[in-house]
Amino acid sequence: MKRSEIKRRPLSDAVLASLEPEKKEYREHDGTNLYFRVKPNGRKSWTLRYKTPSGKWSWAGLGSYPAVTASMARKKAGELREQAYQGEHITEASRLRKQALQESESDTFEKLADEWLAARRPGWTEGTYLRAKSGLALHIFPTVGKRPFASIHPTEWMGLFREMEKKGILERLGNVRRHCKEIYDLARVTGRITHNPIEGLNRFLQTRPNENFAHVPEDDLPALLTAVRNYAHASDVRLGMILMMLTAVRPSELREAQWNEFDLDSALWTIPAERMKKRRDHLVPLSRQAVATLRELHILTGAYPLLLPGRNDRKKPRSNMVFSMALRRMGYRDKQTGHGFRHIASTILRGNDFHRDYVEVQLSHVEAGVSGVYNKANYLAQRREMMQWYADYLDSLENDTPPPPNPNRSTRD
């Protein structure tokens, strides 16, 4: 909102969050000489106007917003006003605080996390190390990485984890929370803190997705990928499971797929409306790995209309139990279902900050109504990039190699 629209003071949280920057920096009075400053680049902070012991007016910075909330700023302003009344020089006190903060830079959470990563690295594979580091860099460091670790309260950690919970990335949340708890454990056993602020938070966070389709946690995914790749009972079923992982389509959409739906040269699969749950065409971009898998499958079944023709009747698709039976033979009964591959893709993609709309369209969770009908190709270019990253990421898990560069990281940084 524009500052001309402000009607009440002190400023409400909604106003503080929505105030728009202008060409020049400006300050808005919150009350009793406390001001909310907004810079042209959008950065916001608190400042206090006060009189020095010599009687001159001066300014004291109280911290950036939203790290310093309105209630925190008002409380601090009250303390500083009291100091000024008693003849103390607030600017000098502020200088001393900044000096103390600079001296504590080595005590930031990010520095502590780097120490923990270095301690854990000898016992980890390179892939495990890089995934742990990536999870912290993506979900934790941007918010609290530069903060002194001892100053981050349990309520702040709970709020941060709740944001991950809202995104539905529960498995990633579990891994990141455990890592953060271990990081604080390192500080505790080395005498730098006496209490772990993340202790007990797991009791108040969701620990598993609310769905009926079983799927393995990400930590167990490398073993599953290897098991699928080595499945020897039926080559077409093996390739079908790989395609389900690479495309995140429903098992029925793959079982009933026909070769005329695919344009391998354009790396595109068009599932016709009559086979879709939403009764509209669905475009599925194909990664390099998916195209290679389809070419291998074409050698086996390309003489028939169906990708996965039945064993007894080639005009009918494979049984709707074919993938479930294969997973049971592999030892994944009640642990992984064909439909569960979709949940794995959703969790990993959302956990790596791919746009929610891209993921939802890839899963064919499109909006109802006219807009959904006319947006069947929505985000195709973005989904191509996303699904190629996902295929490369699965390869890194299976081969225990460093994960591919995250395209969201460059835009974020």
C-alpha positions in Angstrom: 0.0 0.0 0.0 1.0 3.6 -0.4 1.9 5.6 2.7 -0.8 8.2 1.8 -3.3 5.4 2.6 -2.2 5.0 6.2 -5.1 5.8 8.6 -4.0 4.7 12.0 -0.9 4.8 14.2 0.8 2.9 15.7 1.3 1.2 12.4 -0.3 -2.3 12.1 1.5 -5.4 11.0 -0.5 -5.4 7.8 0.6 -1.8 7.0 4.2 -2.5 7.8 4.4 -5.6 5.5 2.6 -3.9 2.6 4.1 -0.4 2.5 5.5 0.2 -1.0 8.9 1.9 -1.7 9.2 5.2 -3.4 11.8 6.9 -5.5 13.3 8.5 -2.3 13.7 7.0 1.1 11.0 8.0 3.6 10.1 7.6 7.2 6.6 7.0 8.7 6.0 8.0 12.4 4.8 5.0 14.5 4.6 7.0 17.7 6.7 8.6 20.5 9.5 9.4 18.0 9.8 5.9 16.7 9.9 5.8 12.8 9.5 3.1 10.2 12.0 3.7 7.4 11.4 2.4 3.8 14.2 2.6 1.2 13.8 2.8 -2.6 15.1 -0.8 -2.9 12.3 -2.0 -0.6 14.4 -2.6 2.5 12.6 -1.6 5.7 14.0 -0.7 9.2 13.2 1.0 12.5 14.8 4.3 13.7 14.4 6.3 16.9 14.7 10.1 17.0 16.1 11.2 20.3 17.9 14.1 22.0 21.6 13.7 22.9 22.9 14.8 26.3 23.9 18.1 24.6 20.3 18.7 23.6 20.7 18.0 19.9 18.4 15.7 18.0 19.9 12.6 16.6 18.8 9.2 15.1 19.5 5.6 16.3 18.9 2.5 14.2 16.9 -0.3 15.9 17.3 -3.0 13.3 15.7 -4.2 10.0 12.2 -5.3 9.5 10.8 -8.0 9.6 13.7 -9.4 11.7 12.8 -6.7 14.2 9.0 -6.8 14.7 6.9 -3.9 15.6 6.5 -5.1 19.2 10.3 -5.6 19.5 11.0 -2.1 18.0 8.6 -0.4 20.4 10.0 -2.2 23.4 13.6 -1.3 22.4 12.6 2.3 21.7 11.2 2.5 25.2 14.4 1.2 26.7 16.5 3.7 24.7 14.3 6.6 25.6 14.8 5.7 29.2 18.5 5.7 28.7 18.3 9.1 27.0 16.3 10.5 29.9 19.0 9.4 32.3 21.7 11.2 30.3 23.2 8.3 28.4 24.4 8.7 24.8 22.3 6.3 22.7 24.6 6.5 19.7 27.6 5.4 21.7 25.6 2.6 23.2 24.6 1.6 19.7 28.2 1.6 18.5 29.1 -0.7 21.3 26.2 -3.0 20.4 27.4 -3.1 16.8 30.9 -3.9 17.9 29.6 -6.8 20.0 27.6 -8.0 17.0 30.7 -7.9 14.8 32.6 -9.9 17.4 29.9 -12.5 17.4 29.9 -13.0 13.6 31.8 -16.2 14.0 28.8 -17.4 16.1 26.3 -17.3 13.3 24.1 -20.3 12.6 25.6 -20.7 9.1 29.2 -20.8 10.6 28.0 -23.4 13.1 26.3 -25.4 10.3 29.6 -25.4 8.3 31.4 -26.7 11.3 28.8 -29.5 11.6 29.0 -30.3 7.9 32.7 -30.6 8.1 32.5 -32.9 11.1 29.9 -35.2 9.4 31.5 -35.2 5.9 34.1 -38.0 6.5 31.3 -40.4 7.4 29.1 -39.5 4.4 29.2 -40.0 0.7 29.6 -36.9 -1.4 26.0 -37.0 -2.6 24.7 -37.2 1.0 26.9 -34.3 2.1 25.8 -32.1 -0.8 22.1 -32.8 -0.3 22.4 -31.9 3.4 24.2 -28.7 2.5 21.7 -27.8 -0.2 18.7 -28.3 2.1 20.2 -25.9 4.7 21.2 -23.4 2.0 17.8 -23.4 0.4 15.5 -23.4 3.5 17.5 -22.2 6.5 20.4 -19.9 5.6 18.3 -17.2 3.8 16.3 -16.6 7.0 18.5 -17.2 10.0 21.9 -18.1 8.5 23.6 -14.8 9.5 22.0 -14.6 13.0 24.0 -15.6 16.1 22.8 -19.1 16.7 22.3 -18.6 20.4 19.8 -15.7 19.7 17.4 -17.7 17.6 14.4 -18.7 19.8 12.3 -21.9 19.5 9.3 -19.8 18.4 11.3 -18.6 15.4 12.4 -22.1 14.5 8.8 -23.3 14.8 7.7 -20.5 12.5 10.3 -21.4 9.9 9.4 -25.1 10.0 5.7 -24.2 9.8 6.4 -22.4 6.5 8.0 -25.6 5.1 5.0 -27.6 6.4 2.6 -25.3 4.6 4.4 -26.1 1.3 3.7 -29.8 1.9 7.4 -30.7 1.8 7.2 -32.9 4.9 10.0 -35.3 4.1 12.4 -32.4 3.3 11.1 -30.7 6.5 12.0 -33.8 8.5 15.5 -34.0 7.1 16.2 -30.3 7.6 14.8 -30.2 11.1 16.9 -33.2 12.1 20.0 -31.5 10.6 19.4 -28.3 12.5 18.9 -30.2 15.7 22.2 -31.9 15.2 23.9 -28.6 14.5 22.7 -27.3 17.9 23.7 -30.5 19.5 27.3 -29.8 18.4 27.1 -26.4 20.0 25.7 -27.9 23.2 28.3 -30.7 23.6 31.1 -28.2 22.9 29.9 -25.9 25.7 28.6 -23.0 23.6 24.9 -23.4 24.6 23.1 -25.3 27.4 19.8 -25.9 25.7 18.9 -27.0 22.1 16.1 -24.7 20.9 14.8 -27.3 18.4 14.4 -30.0 21.0 10.8 -31.2 21.1 9.5 -29.2 18.1 8.9 -32.4 16.1 6.0 -33.3 18.4 4.1 -30.3 17.0 5.0 -30.7 13.3 3.5 -33.0 10.7 5.8 -36.0 10.1 4.2 -37.6 7.1 2.1 -36.6 4.1 -1.7 -36.9 4.5 -2.3 -39.3 1.6 -3.1 -43.0 1.1 -0.4 -43.7 -1.5 2.6 -45.2 0.1 6.0 -44.0 -0.9 9.5 -44.2 0.5 11.2 -41.2 2.2 13.8 -39.4 0.1 16.6 -41.0 2.2 15.5 -44.5 0.9 15.0 -43.3 -2.7 18.5 -44.3 -3.9 17.9 -47.9 -3.0 14.5 -47.9 -4.7 15.9 -46.4 -7.9 18.6 -49.1 -8.0 16.0 -51.8 -7.4 13.8 -50.5 -10.2 16.8 -50.3 -12.6 17.7 -53.9 -11.8 14.2 -55.3 -12.0 14.6 -58.4 -14.2 11.1 -60.0 -14.2 9.8 -58.1 -17.2 11.7 -55.5 -19.2 8.6 -53.5 -20.3 7.4 -53.2 -16.7 10.9 -52.1 -15.6 10.9 -49.4 -18.2 7.4 -48.4 -17.3 8.3 -47.8 -13.7 11.2 -45.7 -14.8 8.9 -43.6 -17.0 6.5 -43.1 -14.1 9.3 -41.8 -12.0 10.5 -39.5 -14.7 7.1 -38.0 -15.7 5.0 -38.2 -12.5 2.0 -39.3 -14.4 -0.7 -41.6 -13.0 -0.2 -45.3 -13.4 -3.3 -45.6 -15.5 -2.2 -42.8 -17.8 1.0 -44.7 -18.5 -0.5 -48.2 -18.8 -3.1 -47.0 -21.3 -0.7 -44.8 -23.3 -0.4 -45.4 -27.1 2.7 -44.8 -29.2 0.8 -42.2 -31.4 0.6 -39.9 -28.4 4.4 -39.4 -28.4 6.6 -37.1 -30.4 10.0 -38.2 -29.3 11.8 -35.8 -31.6 10.1 -32.9 -29.8 10.3 -34.7 -26.5 6.6 -34.2 -25.8 3.8 -36.6 -24.8 0.2 -35.4 -25.4 -2.3 -37.4 -23.3 -5.7 -37.0 -24.9 -8.6 -35.6 -23.0 -10.6 -38.9 -22.9 -7.9 -40.6 -20.9 -7.5 -37.7 -18.4 -9.2 -37.3 -15.1 -10.0 -33.7 -15.9 -11.2 -34.5 -19.4 -8.8 -32.2 -21.2 -5.5 -32.8 -23.0 -2.4 -33.0 -20.9 1.1 -32.1 -22.2 4.0 -33.9 -20.6 7.5 -32.6 -21.4 10.0 -35.4 -21.7 13.5 -35.3 -20.2 16.5 -36.7 -22.1 16.3 -39.8 -19.8 12.6 -40.2 -20.5 13.1 -40.1 -24.3 16.0 -42.6 -24.0 13.7 -44.9 -22.0 10.9 -44.7 -24.5 13.2 -45.5 -27.4 14.4 -48.6 -25.5 10.8 -49.6 -24.8 9.9 -49.0 -28.5 12.3 -51.8 -29.4 10.2 -54.1 -27.3 6.6 -53.0 -27.9 6.8 -50.5 -30.9 5.0 -53.0 -33.2 1.8 -52.6 -31.1 -0.4 -49.5 -30.6 0.1 -49.7 -26.8 3.3 -48.9 -24.9 2.6 -51.7 -22.4 0.4 -54.3 -24.2 -1.0 -57.2 -22.2 0.8 -60.5 -22.2 -2.2 -62.5 -23.4 -4.1 -59.9 -25.4 -1.9 -57.3 -27.1 -4.9 -55.0 -27.8 -5.4 -54.5 -24.1 -3.0 -52.7 -21.7 -1.1 -54.4 -18.9 -3.1 -55.1 -15.7 -3.8 -52.3 -13.3 -1.9 -54.4 -10.7 1.2 -54.7 -12.8 3.3 -52.0 -11.0 2.1 -53.0 -7.6 3.0 -56.6 -8.2 6.5 -55.6 -9.4 7.1 -53.4 -6.4 6.0 -56.3 -4.1 8.5 -58.6 -5.8 11.2 -56.0 -5.2 10.4 -56.0 -1.5 8.4 -52.7 -1.4 5.0 -54.1 -0.3 3.2 -51.4 1.7 6.2 -49.1 1.2 5.8 -47.9 -2.3 3.0 -47.7 -4.9 2.9 -46.7 -8.5 0.9 -43.6 -7.5 3.4 -42.9 -4.8 6.0 -41.9 -7.4 3.9 -38.7 -8.0 4.1 -37.8 -4.3 7.9 -38.3 -4.4 8.2 -35.9 -7.4 5.9 -33.4 -5.8 7.8 -33.5 -2.5 11.3 -33.1 -4.1 10.2 -30.4 -6.6 8.4 -28.3 -4.0 11.2 -28.9 -1.5 13.6 -27.4 -4.1 11.5 -24.3 -4.5 10.1 -25.0 -7.9 7.0 -22.9 -8.4 3.8 -24.5 -7.0 1.9 -23.9 -10.3 4.6 -25.7 -12.4 4.4 -28.7 -10.1 0.6 -28.8 -10.0 0.3 -28.5 -13.8 2.8 -31.3 -14.2 0.7 -33.5 -11.9 -2.4 -32.4 -14.0 -3.9 -30.7 -11.0 -5.2 -27.9 -13.2 -7.8 -25.4 -12.2 -11.5 -25.9 -13.1 -13.4 -23.8 -15.6 -12.6 -21.9 -18.8 -9.1 -20.9 -17.7 -8.1 -24.5 -17.2 -9.4 -25.4 -20.6 -7.4 -22.8 -22.4 -4.2 -23.2 -20.3 -3.5 -26.8 -21.1 0.0 -25.9 -22.3 0.6 -23.6 -19.4 4.3 -23.3 -18.2 5.5 -25.9 -20.7 8.9 -24.3 -21.1 9.3 -24.0 -17.3 8.2 -27.6 -16.8 10.7 -28.8 -19.4 13.5 -27.3 -17.3 12.0 -28.5 -14.1 11.5 -32.1 -15.2 15.0 -32.2 -16.8 16.4 -31.1 -13.4 14.3 -33.8 -11.7 15.6 -36.5 -14.0 19.2 -35.4 -13.4 18.5 -35.3 -9.6 17.2 -38.9 -9.6 20.4 -39.9 -11.5 22.5 -38.2 -8.8 20.6 -40.1 -6.1 21.0 -43.4 -7.8 24.7 -42.9 -8.7 25.5 -41.1 -5.4 27.0 -38.1 -7.3 26.6 -34.4 -6.6 23.1 -33.1 -7.4 22.5 -31.0 -10.5 22.6 -27.2 -10.1 19.3 -25.9 -8.9 17.9 -23.3 -11.4 16.0 -21.7 -8.5 19.2 -21.1 -6.6 20.6 -18.6 -9.1 17.4 -16.6 -9.3 17.1 -16.7 -5.5 20.7 -15.5 -5.0 
